[in-house]
Amino acid sequence: MAIISSNIDDNEFPLRKKELRLVDSKIIPEEKRNHKINLARPVTFREFIGQEQLKSSLRIAIDASIYRKEPLEHTLLYGQPGLGKTTLAFLIAHEMKTKCRIATAPAIERPRDIVGLLLGLKEGEILFIDEIHRLNRLTEELLYSAMEDFRLDLTMGANRGARCRTINLPRFTLIGATTKLASISSPLRDRFGISQKIEFYNNDELKQIILNFARLINLNLDDEASHNLSRISRGTPRIALRLLRRVRDYAQVVTKTNVISTNLVREALNSFQIDEKGLDSLDRQYLSFLKQNNNIPIGLDSIAAGLGDDSSMLEFVVEPYLMRIGFLMRTPRGRLLTDLGKNYIDSNNDNF
Ligand code: ADP
C-alpha cells in the first residue's frame, strides 16, 4: 500500500517530486472522487463541528438575507487547507435553499471562463471560487462590477473597433476561499461583505468529527483510539478523516475487522511510518537536518537545498505543525530547533 499519497499541488510547489504524505492537508484525488467521503460533508450548522463564532456570525447573516429575500453578501473564507471552506460553501447554499456552483481559480484562465460561469448563474445562486488568490488580473477586474453591481462590462473587438457592452447578471453570492489572505488584492477583498477566518480545530472537535465519520462508514472505534487519532491530525478535519480511512484499510486487510482499538491505531500508523506525535518521515528528516546544524540558525533555502525539497513546500506544509507542537522556532536569522525538538530527536535517533 502506498503510504504517502498524491497530496501536493504541483502548481504551488513546482520543485517537489511526487512524494506524497498522509499528514498533508491538501486534497488528494481519492478525496475528490470518493462518494462516501463527500457524503461525510456536514450539510447543516448542527452537523458542522466547531467554529462556533464563525457559525453564529454566518447564521445571523443568512437569516437576515432570508428575511430580506436577498442573496447572502459575498463571503470570503480563509484558513489552511482541509478546515472546511468548501463544506461551508455547500452548507450556506443548503441553508439558503439554493445551488452552489464550484470553480477553482487556476482553472479560470481566460475572461470567457469567468463570463461563462457568471452567465450560467440563476438568481440567488452561489458561485464558489476556491484558491481565489490565484485569479488572474483580467478575471479579477471582470469580477469587480459583477460583485458590486451584478453587471458585466465587456470590451468587444480591439483597437478602434472596440466597443463596450454591459450585461446584467442575476443577483448572486460569490464565496471565495483562500489559504493566503494577504495575496488577495485589496479591491477584491473590499468587495466581500463578509470575511471569516476558519481556525484549526481542537482535539475534542476532531474527535467528534472522527466519531461521526466512523459511524457513517460502520467502524467501531473506541474512545481512546479516536482521541489518539485526533491528537495527531494537525487540527485539520481532512487529515483526521484520511488517517481514519487508512487505519480502516489496515484493520480490514491485516486484522479483518471493523473494530478499531488503540493498539490497532498505533500499529497502523507505525506501518505508515507516522509516530505517536503524528510526525512522518519528512518531518523527521527536517528535524534531523536542523540538529546536524548544531543549533546554529539556518535559512529556509539552505534547508530546502539540503533536503532536496522546495522551500515553499517546507514553509507551508512542514513547518507550521512543527512550530505548533513547539519543536521549531522561526527567528530572523533562520530556523532553530527548540529544546523539545532536540529531545524528540535524541530519543528517536535510532529510527532516523
Ligand atoms: P477546505 O475546502 O477548507 O480545503 P473541506 O471543506 O474540503 O476543506 O473539508 C475537508 C474535509 O473535512 C471534508 O471531508 C469535510 O467533510 C470535513 N470537514 C471539514 N470541516 C468539518 C467540520 N467542521 N465538521 C465536520 N467535518 C468537517
Boltz pocket constraint, residues with backbone or C-beta under 6 A from the ligand:
constraints:
  - pocket:
      binder: B
      contacts: [[A, 25], [A, 37], [A, 38], [A, 40], [A, 41], [A, 42], [A, 47], [A, 48], [A, 49], [A, 50], [A, 51], [A, 79], [A, 80], [A, 81], [A, 82], [A, 83], [A, 84], [A, 85], [A, 86], [A, 87], [A, 88], [A, 177], [A, 209], [A, 237], [A, 238], [A, 241]]
      max_distance: 6.0
